[in-house]
Amino acid sequence: MAHSVPVEKKFRIQLTGEVRITQNGNSFLECTTDQGTVAFWGKEGAMANINVIASTEAPFSVTCGCIDSNWDKHVYWIPQNAKIEILKDVG
């Protein structure tokens, strides 16, 4: 299956889970958002996005490159090389 090109989206992270490892050794972090569950992906040497999300206290907003998920558990996948930006909440 060909990988899709990430499209920038904005959503609000309400809850972050624990970093988990797939059977083939890839890391991922599931987050509950205002648009559904998203998964931030990582792998050895490419954990920056997971580390930023895991170290930011929820709730917070983020923009990042997203791929629509073909798995019903996630609405988006965020690849380990996607640009992410934590947004300051106003109000």
ABEGO torsion letter per residue (X at the ends): XBBBBBBBBBBBBABBBBBBBBAAGBBBBBBBBAAEBBBBBBBBGBAAAAAAAAABBOBBBBBBBBBBBABAABABBBBAABBBBBBBBBX
